[in-house]
Amino acid sequence: MADSQGASLVSAPKKHSRNASYNRTPLARRSTRGPLDVDDSPLSASLLSEASNVPIPTTPFSPPKPQSPPPEPPLLPPSPPPKDFSYLQRPEIFHPLSNLDIPPPFRTSPHDPPFSPITPLPTLLLTHNYRLAAISAATTLTTTPSLPPPHIFSLLYTRLASLTLLNLTHIAAQESKPLEDIHSPFYHDPTTGHSILPWELRVLVVRLQGIAYGDLKRAVVGYYDLARDTRREIQRARSEEQSDVEGGKVWTGRLTECGICVGNMLIEMGDLGAARRHFESLRRGESDEVLDGRLALLCLRMGDVHAARRYLEAGKDDDRGEGTKDVIRPLLSMADGCYEDAVKEWRALRGGKWDTIATQNLAVCLLYAGRLHETSALLTSLIDNGHSFHALTFNLATVYELSTERSRAQKLELAEKVAGLMKRGGGGVGEEGEGDEGEIKWAERGNADFKL
């Protein structure tokens, strides 16, 4: 019994069996991203953008794809604000002009109706009424608001040039101060870089400001600044991008003008040696009748007659000089004290294009030779023939001072005679003091012209 029970209680070991899994629900795969997935590829953005740019064909059953708006143009930089030049129109800049420095015969205009500051400015300039032109320019500047810059600069140049022609340089120099530094970037066009000031105004203001500040070296430096600008313009005109032959010629002439102005300022400073070296540098070792003539006159002023004669003998005459050497040669004879030889040379020049100059210099030569009456007759004949330039009236007034103690009365008579001839001439168009027909024309004269 026991054995049977024990046998029944001890059972054979169970074998390993696998449970069936067909009844289990499969797990959903979790969303994972690997390194090769398209979304993580560095090219995915470009691929998607290219795919988005591929046109999708439309059918009658599909709506058209909306077009994207065009890109906005880039914003341009704002234009610079316009420059304000109203400071050049202040009334306190301009000085009143007095009539006290004008001889009484010239204080009334010969025109009918008489000219006044309200007469058109071109008419005043055409008839050489420089005093009224200066007043008219200043009046327009101070009473007309919102003038365009070119008009302001034109009127200012007319004012300063008219004062200079009236021998009122000291007033013109003071009125040029408000312009300050004309080489500063303020007077340059921000787009092109060119100066907005007229060339004539720049050349005039350089000298006037040197006089105003009592420093003529400032004017020399100013002319060198202008020369630098002209060289830049010449290079720009000769560039391949914008070839401008005519413009290059204009600026080349202006560069030569700057060189002459520098020499003139050195002479005005009294540095004749520096002026001579400067003119020598302009020759560049070549003969130039114009520069040779200037150097000859400069050497005569320095007392070096032999050097003056060398300059006249160097080279041949050219068209630019127009025979100026013929006029300078008699001066060499006068410098050597050979007045009789100079008289013959001056007489040989009369009757041609140098007739007026030759006649006046002949009269001066006769004065040095002691023939005062012939001098007076020659100068008076020039007045009777319709000439009245400054050197002529000044020399005739000097003859009156040497001839009599009543020179002031004769000077006043000379002023009345010149004014009467001008009034009868009516102010024709031509050279200052001379009309087209050779008659004397109206032009204001000051007391200094008659040594009053």
Backbone torsions as a table, in degrees:
resi	resn	phi	psi	omega
1	MET	NA	-44.9	-179.6
2	ALA	-65.2	-40.6	-177.8
3	ASP	-66.4	-37.9	179.4
4	SER	-67.0	-38.5	178.1
5	GLN	-67.2	-40.1	-179.7
6	GLY	-66.6	-36.3	-179.9
7	ALA	-69.7	-33.3	178.7
8	SER	-72.7	-32.5	-179.2
9	LEU	-74.1	-31.0	-179.6
10	VAL	-90.1	112.3	-178.3
11	SER	-106.3	160.1	179.4
12	ALA	-68.6	148.8	-179.3
13	PRO	-65.7	144.3	-177.2
14	LYS	-80.7	140.3	176.0
15	LYS	-81.6	151.0	179.0
16	HIS	-71.3	127.5	-179.5
17	SER	-122.1	148.7	-177.9
18	ARG	-100.5	129.7	178.7
19	ASN	-73.2	142.0	177.5
20	ALA	-71.1	136.6	-177.3
21	SER	-111.5	9.1	-177.5
22	TYR	-71.7	-14.5	179.8
23	ASN	-92.1	-3.1	-176.8
24	ARG	-87.6	144.4	178.5
25	THR	-82.2	126.3	-178.7
26	PRO	-68.9	143.0	-179.9
27	LEU	-78.3	140.4	176.9
28	ALA	-71.6	139.6	-179.2
29	ARG	-71.9	132.0	179.6
30	ARG	-73.6	147.6	179.9
31	SER	-75.8	115.3	178.4
32	THR	-128.1	157.7	-178.9
33	ARG	-126.5	129.1	178.3
34	GLY	-105.9	177.7	-177.2
35	PRO	-69.3	-15.3	-179.4
36	LEU	-100.1	1.6	178.3
37	ASP	-64.3	147.0	-176.0
38	VAL	-63.1	-37.5	-175.6
39	ASP	-64.2	-28.4	-178.3
40	ASP	-93.0	-2.3	-177.9
41	SER	-72.3	139.7	177.8
42	PRO	-66.2	-14.6	178.1
43	LEU	-93.1	-2.0	-174.7
44	SER	-65.2	-38.4	-178.6
45	ALA	-63.2	-43.6	-179.8
46	SER	-68.6	-36.9	179.3
47	LEU	-65.0	-42.6	179.9
48	LEU	-66.6	-38.3	-179.4
49	SER	-67.6	-38.6	178.4
50	GLU	-67.0	-37.4	178.5
51	ALA	-65.8	-35.0	-179.7
52	SER	-71.5	-23.8	-179.6
53	ASN	-85.1	-9.6	179.3
54	VAL	-70.8	125.2	-178.4
55	PRO	-65.9	138.7	178.9
56	ILE	-98.7	122.9	179.4
57	PRO	-66.5	139.7	-179.5
58	THR	-105.4	153.3	177.9
59	THR	-126.3	166.9	177.7
60	PRO	-59.3	-15.1	-177.2
61	PHE	-101.9	-1.6	179.6
62	SER	-120.4	135.9	-179.3
63	PRO	-69.7	147.9	178.9
64	PRO	-66.3	151.8	179.4
65	LYS	-75.8	129.4	-179.8
66	PRO	-66.3	138.2	-179.8
67	GLN	-85.2	143.1	179.2
68	SER	-76.5	147.4	-179.8
69	PRO	-65.8	148.4	179.6
70	PRO	-65.1	152.8	-179.8
71	PRO	-68.7	145.7	-179.7
72	GLU	-73.7	140.3	179.0
73	PRO	-65.7	152.0	179.2
74	PRO	-66.2	147.2	-179.3
75	LEU	-73.4	129.6	177.2
76	LEU	-81.1	149.6	177.5
77	PRO	-65.0	143.8	-178.6
78	PRO	-64.7	142.3	178.8
79	SER	-68.4	144.2	-178.9
80	PRO	-65.4	147.0	179.8
81	PRO	-65.4	149.4	179.2
82	PRO	-63.5	143.5	-179.0
83	LYS	-79.2	144.7	-177.2
84	ASP	-101.4	115.9	178.3
85	PHE	-110.1	21.5	-178.8
86	SER	-67.3	-16.7	178.4
87	TYR	-66.2	-17.5	176.4
88	LEU	-83.6	-0.3	-178.6
89	GLN	-111.1	11.5	180.0
90	ARG	-70.1	133.9	-177.4
91	PRO	-62.6	-30.1	-176.1
92	GLU	-69.8	-10.5	179.0
93	ILE	-70.8	-37.5	-168.4
94	PHE	-94.9	136.3	-177.3
95	HIS	-93.6	145.2	174.4
96	PRO	-70.2	146.5	-178.9
97	LEU	-104.8	126.6	-178.6
98	SER	-95.4	155.0	176.5
99	ASN	-94.6	4.7	-175.6
100	LEU	-69.9	-22.5	-179.4
101	ASP	-92.7	15.3	178.9
102	ILE	-114.3	132.8	175.9
103	PRO	-60.1	146.5	-177.8
104	PRO	-53.7	-38.0	-179.8
105	PRO	-63.2	-19.8	-177.5
106	PHE	-98.3	6.1	-177.4
107	ARG	-85.8	-8.0	177.5
108	THR	-115.8	137.6	-178.1
109	SER	-82.5	142.4	178.7
110	PRO	-80.5	-5.0	-173.6
111	HIS	-83.6	149.2	180.0
112	ASP	-126.9	110.8	-1.5
113	PRO	-71.0	158.1	-178.2
114	PRO	-61.8	147.1	176.0
115	PHE	-70.3	154.6	178.7
116	SER	-146.7	172.8	178.5
117	PRO	-61.1	-17.1	179.0
118	ILE	-88.0	-3.0	174.0
119	THR	-65.1	141.6	179.6
120	PRO	-51.6	136.4	-175.7
121	LEU	-59.3	-42.2	177.9
122	PRO	-58.9	-35.1	178.1
123	THR	-66.1	-41.1	179.1
124	LEU	-64.6	-40.3	179.6
125	LEU	-70.9	-37.1	-178.4
126	LEU	-65.8	-31.1	-179.4
127	THR	-100.5	10.7	174.9
128	HIS	62.7	32.2	171.8
129	ASN	-89.9	75.2	-170.8
130	TYR	-71.1	-31.8	179.6
131	ARG	-65.6	-47.7	178.3
132	LEU	-66.3	-33.5	178.0
133	ALA	-65.1	-40.2	178.2
134	ALA	-65.2	-40.9	178.7
135	ILE	-66.4	-41.8	-179.8
136	SER	-63.6	-42.4	180.0
137	ALA	-63.7	-43.6	179.7
138	ALA	-66.3	-37.3	179.4
139	THR	-64.8	-43.0	179.0
140	THR	-64.5	-39.0	-179.8
141	LEU	-65.7	-39.7	-173.2
142	THR	-87.1	-16.9	-175.4
143	THR	-111.7	-8.5	-177.9
144	THR	-110.9	106.7	179.3
145	PRO	-78.1	162.5	173.7
146	SER	57.6	42.3	174.4
147	LEU	-76.0	141.1	175.6
148	PRO	-65.7	149.4	-177.7
149	PRO	-54.0	-43.6	179.1
150	PRO	-59.3	-36.3	179.0
151	HIS	-68.7	-38.4	177.5
152	ILE	-61.4	-46.5	-178.2
153	PHE	-66.9	-36.7	178.8
154	SER	-65.0	-44.5	179.0
155	LEU	-66.0	-38.7	179.5
156	LEU	-65.8	-39.4	177.1
157	TYR	-64.9	-41.4	177.9
158	THR	-60.2	-41.8	179.4
159	ARG	-62.9	-51.3	-175.8
160	LEU	-67.6	-40.9	-179.9
161	ALA	-67.2	-39.0	178.8
162	SER	-64.3	-41.9	178.0
163	LEU	-63.7	-37.5	178.9
164	THR	-65.7	-41.0	178.5
165	LEU	-68.2	-22.2	177.5
166	LEU	-88.7	9.6	-176.8
167	ASN	61.3	28.4	174.8
168	LEU	-107.6	50.6	-175.6
169	THR	-64.9	-33.2	-179.0
170	HIS	-64.0	-34.5	176.9
171	ILE	-73.3	-43.1	178.4
172	ALA	-60.9	-36.7	-179.9
173	ALA	-64.0	-41.7	178.9
174	GLN	-67.7	-35.6	-178.4
175	GLU	-77.4	-10.5	176.4
176	SER	-86.1	-10.3	-177.4
177	LYS	-62.1	-40.6	-177.4
178	PRO	-58.4	-21.0	176.9
179	LEU	-68.6	-23.2	-179.7
180	GLU	55.5	-132.7	-174.8
181	ASP	-83.8	106.0	-178.2
182	ILE	-76.3	-7.7	178.6
183	HIS	-94.7	-0.1	-176.6
184	SER	-71.7	157.1	178.4
185	PRO	-61.2	-16.9	-179.9
186	PHE	-61.7	-31.0	-179.3
187	TYR	-94.8	20.0	177.5
188	HIS	-111.5	144.5	175.2
189	ASP	-68.9	124.2	-177.3
190	PRO	-65.8	-19.8	-178.1
191	THR	-88.3	-50.5	-175.7
192	THR	-94.9	-23.4	-176.7
193	GLY	83.6	-0.7	179.4
194	HIS	-78.5	154.2	174.4
195	SER	-72.3	137.9	179.9
196	ILE	-89.6	-4.2	177.9
197	LEU	-84.4	140.4	175.8
198	PRO	-62.2	147.3	-178.0
199	TRP	-60.0	-43.0	-178.5
200	GLU	-61.6	-38.8	179.0
201	LEU	-66.8	-39.4	-179.4
202	ARG	-64.2	-44.5	-179.6
203	VAL	-63.8	-40.8	-178.3
204	LEU	-70.3	-42.0	-175.7
205	VAL	-68.1	-32.4	179.1
206	VAL	-57.8	-46.6	-179.9
207	ARG	-70.3	-43.0	-177.2
208	LEU	-64.0	-39.9	179.1
209	GLN	-69.2	-32.9	174.2
210	GLY	-62.5	-39.1	176.6
211	ILE	-69.7	-40.9	-176.7
212	ALA	-62.9	-39.8	-178.3
213	TYR	-92.8	5.1	178.0
214	GLY	63.9	29.4	-178.3
215	ASP	-138.2	92.7	-179.1
216	LEU	-70.8	-20.2	174.1
217	LYS	-63.1	-31.1	176.3
218	ARG	-60.1	-39.0	178.7
219	ALA	-66.9	-39.3	178.4
220	VAL	-61.2	-44.8	177.8
221	VAL	-63.0	-38.4	179.1
222	GLY	-62.8	-38.9	178.1
223	TYR	-68.5	-34.4	175.1
224	TYR	-66.4	-35.3	175.2
225	ASP	-64.0	-40.8	176.6
226	LEU	-64.4	-38.3	178.2
227	ALA	-63.7	-36.8	177.1
228	ARG	-63.5	-41.0	177.9
229	ASP	-64.9	-39.3	-179.9
230	THR	-66.0	-38.1	177.5
231	ARG	-64.1	-38.3	177.8
232	ARG	-64.4	-39.6	179.2
233	GLU	-69.8	-34.5	177.3
234	ILE	-64.7	-43.6	178.0
235	GLN	-63.4	-38.3	179.1
236	ARG	-67.2	-37.7	179.6
237	ALA	-70.0	-29.3	-179.2
238	ARG	-90.8	-1.1	-178.7
239	SER	-68.9	160.1	-177.9
240	GLU	-71.1	-30.3	-176.9
241	GLU	-66.1	-43.8	-177.9
242	GLN	-135.4	87.0	179.4
243	SER	-80.0	115.5	-178.1
244	ASP	-128.9	94.9	-176.2
245	VAL	-67.8	-46.6	-178.3
246	GLU	-64.7	-42.2	177.7
247	GLY	-62.7	-37.3	176.8
248	GLY	-63.3	-39.0	177.7
249	LYS	-64.8	-40.4	179.5
250	VAL	-62.2	-47.1	-178.4
251	TRP	-70.6	-29.2	174.9
252	THR	-65.8	-41.2	175.4
253	GLY	-63.9	-35.9	178.1
254	ARG	-69.1	-33.3	176.0
255	LEU	-64.4	-41.2	175.5
256	THR	-62.7	-38.9	177.8
257	GLU	-61.2	-40.6	178.0
258	CYS	-62.1	-39.9	178.3
259	GLY	-63.1	-41.0	177.9
260	ILE	-65.7	-39.9	-180.0
261	CYS	-63.5	-38.4	177.8
262	VAL	-62.2	-45.1	178.1
263	GLY	-62.0	-39.9	178.6
264	ASN	-64.1	-39.3	179.3
265	MET	-67.5	-37.0	177.0
266	LEU	-63.5	-38.9	176.1
267	ILE	-65.2	-41.7	179.1
268	GLU	-64.3	-30.6	176.5
269	MET	-75.1	-15.1	-177.4
270	GLY	90.1	4.1	178.9
271	ASP	-91.1	77.3	-175.2
272	LEU	-69.2	-33.6	179.0
273	GLY	-64.3	-43.1	177.6
274	ALA	-65.9	-37.1	178.0
275	ALA	-64.0	-40.4	179.1
276	ARG	-64.1	-44.6	178.4
277	ARG	-63.9	-35.3	179.2
278	HIS	-66.2	-46.6	178.4
279	PHE	-64.6	-33.9	175.7
280	GLU	-62.0	-39.4	179.1
281	SER	-67.2	-28.8	178.0
282	LEU	-71.7	-26.2	179.7
283	ARG	-70.9	-31.3	179.9
284	ARG	56.2	37.8	176.5
285	GLY	76.7	1.4	-178.9
286	GLU	-109.4	154.9	179.6
287	SER	-79.5	131.9	178.9
288	ASP	-139.9	116.8	-173.5
289	GLU	-61.6	-38.3	-179.1
290	VAL	-65.1	-49.8	-179.9
291	LEU	-68.9	-35.7	177.0
292	ASP	-62.1	-39.8	177.3
293	GLY	-65.1	-41.1	177.9
294	ARG	-64.1	-42.1	179.6
295	LEU	-66.4	-36.4	178.2
296	ALA	-64.4	-44.9	177.9
297	LEU	-63.6	-38.5	179.6
298	LEU	-65.4	-41.5	178.3
299	CYS	-66.2	-35.5	175.5
300	LEU	-63.2	-39.0	178.4
301	ARG	-67.9	-31.0	177.9
302	MET	-81.1	-10.9	-179.2
303	GLY	89.1	9.1	-179.6
304	ASP	-98.1	84.9	-176.3
305	VAL	-69.6	-37.0	-178.5
306	HIS	-64.1	-42.4	177.9
307	ALA	-65.1	-38.8	178.4
308	ALA	-61.8	-40.4	179.7
309	ARG	-67.8	-34.7	177.5
310	ARG	-64.6	-39.0	179.2
311	TYR	-66.4	-36.3	179.5
312	LEU	-71.5	-32.2	-179.0
313	GLU	-82.8	-13.2	-178.5
314	ALA	-78.8	127.6	174.2
315	GLY	75.7	-175.0	-178.7
316	LYS	-113.5	163.2	177.8
317	ASP	-71.3	145.6	176.1
318	ASP	-124.9	175.9	-175.7
319	ASP	-70.1	-29.9	-177.4
320	ARG	-68.4	-34.1	-177.8
321	GLY	-73.9	-25.0	178.4
322	GLU	54.6	36.7	175.7
323	GLY	75.4	28.5	-179.1
324	THR	-66.1	-25.5	179.4
325	LYS	-63.7	-30.9	178.5
326	ASP	-64.7	-29.3	-179.9
327	VAL	-81.6	-27.9	-176.1
328	ILE	-83.2	-27.9	-176.9
329	ARG	-59.4	-42.8	176.0
330	PRO	-62.6	-26.9	177.8
331	LEU	-66.6	-31.4	176.6
332	LEU	-65.2	-39.4	177.1
333	SER	-64.6	-39.0	177.7
334	MET	-67.1	-37.6	178.6
335	ALA	-65.4	-31.5	177.1
336	ASP	-81.3	-4.4	-179.0
337	GLY	84.7	8.1	179.1
338	CYS	-90.4	74.1	-173.5
339	TYR	-69.6	-35.5	180.0
340	GLU	-65.7	-39.6	176.1
341	ASP	-65.0	-39.5	179.0
342	ALA	-65.2	-36.5	178.4
343	VAL	-61.1	-43.4	179.1
344	LYS	-63.2	-40.7	-178.9
345	GLU	-67.8	-37.9	178.3
346	TRP	-69.0	-38.6	178.7
347	ARG	-64.2	-34.0	179.5
348	ALA	-66.6	-24.2	-179.2
349	LEU	-87.0	-11.2	-178.1
350	ARG	-73.1	149.9	179.8
351	GLY	92.8	-11.1	178.7
352	GLY	-105.6	-154.3	-178.1
353	LYS	-72.6	-15.6	177.5
354	TRP	-100.9	23.9	-172.9
355	ASP	-60.8	-46.9	-176.5
356	THR	-64.7	-47.0	-179.5
357	ILE	-66.0	-41.8	-179.0
358	ALA	-64.1	-38.5	-179.8
359	THR	-66.4	-42.9	180.0
360	GLN	-67.0	-43.9	179.8
361	ASN	-68.5	-30.7	174.1
362	LEU	-63.8	-40.1	178.2
363	ALA	-63.8	-41.5	178.4
364	VAL	-65.2	-39.8	179.3
365	CYS	-63.9	-40.5	177.0
366	LEU	-65.2	-32.3	176.5
367	LEU	-63.3	-43.9	177.8
368	TYR	-67.8	-25.8	177.8
369	ALA	-82.5	-1.8	177.5
370	GLY	88.4	14.0	-178.7
371	ARG	-106.3	74.4	-171.4
372	LEU	-68.0	-38.4	-176.7
373	HIS	-65.9	-40.3	177.3
374	GLU	-64.7	-35.6	177.3
375	THR	-61.7	-48.2	-179.4
376	SER	-61.9	-39.2	-178.6
377	ALA	-67.1	-41.4	-179.1
378	LEU	-66.1	-44.5	-179.2
379	LEU	-66.7	-37.9	178.2
380	THR	-66.3	-36.2	178.5
381	SER	-64.2	-34.3	176.4
382	LEU	-65.3	-39.9	177.1
383	ILE	-63.4	-44.0	-179.5
384	ASP	-65.2	-28.3	-180.0
385	ASN	-84.6	4.0	173.1
386	GLY	99.7	20.6	177.6
387	HIS	-108.3	144.1	-178.6
388	SER	-153.0	33.1	-178.9
389	PHE	-69.0	165.7	-170.1
390	HIS	-59.0	-46.9	-177.3
391	ALA	-62.2	-34.7	-178.9
392	LEU	-67.0	-51.8	-179.1
393	THR	-66.0	-35.5	179.5
394	PHE	-66.4	-43.7	180.0
395	ASN	-67.2	-38.4	179.0
396	LEU	-67.5	-35.9	175.3
397	ALA	-65.2	-35.1	176.5
398	THR	-65.3	-39.1	176.9
399	VAL	-62.7	-39.5	177.7
400	TYR	-62.1	-39.8	179.8
401	GLU	-65.9	-31.7	179.4
402	LEU	-82.3	-15.9	-172.7
403	SER	-96.9	-34.7	-171.3
404	THR	-150.9	162.0	175.2
405	GLU	-83.2	-12.1	178.8
406	ARG	-94.7	39.3	-174.7
407	SER	-65.9	-32.4	-178.1
408	ARG	-65.7	-40.7	178.6
409	ALA	-63.6	-39.9	178.6
410	GLN	-68.3	-34.7	177.2
411	LYS	-64.7	-41.7	177.4
412	LEU	-64.8	-38.6	176.2
413	GLU	-63.8	-39.1	177.5
414	LEU	-63.7	-41.5	178.5
415	ALA	-63.1	-42.0	178.5
416	GLU	-64.8	-37.4	-179.6
417	LYS	-66.6	-45.4	179.9
418	VAL	-64.8	-43.1	179.3
419	ALA	-64.3	-38.6	178.5
420	GLY	-64.8	-41.9	177.5
421	LEU	-63.8	-38.1	178.6
422	MET	-65.6	-42.2	-178.3
423	LYS	-66.9	-36.3	177.2
424	ARG	-70.4	-31.1	176.9
425	GLY	-67.5	-27.2	174.4
426	GLY	80.0	5.3	176.9
427	GLY	78.5	52.2	177.0
428	GLY	-68.8	172.9	-178.6
429	VAL	-93.9	129.4	179.2
430	GLY	168.0	-155.6	178.0
431	GLU	-68.0	157.7	-178.0
432	GLU	-61.4	121.2	-179.8
433	GLY	88.8	-3.7	-178.7
434	GLU	-138.7	138.3	179.1
435	GLY	-95.6	-177.1	-178.1
436	ASP	-67.6	-33.1	-177.1
437	GLU	-88.6	6.5	-177.0
438	GLY	91.3	-6.8	-179.9
439	GLU	-76.7	153.8	179.3
440	ILE	-70.2	140.4	-178.3
441	LYS	-117.6	164.7	-174.7
442	TRP	-70.7	131.1	172.9
443	ALA	-158.3	129.8	-175.6
444	GLU	-64.6	139.2	177.4
445	ARG	-122.0	147.2	179.7
446	GLY	-103.6	175.3	179.6
447	ASN	-62.3	-32.7	-178.0
448	ALA	-66.1	-25.8	179.4
449	ASP	-66.3	-26.2	-177.8
450	PHE	-114.6	11.8	179.7
451	LYS	54.3	41.2	177.7
452	LEU	-90.8	NA	NA
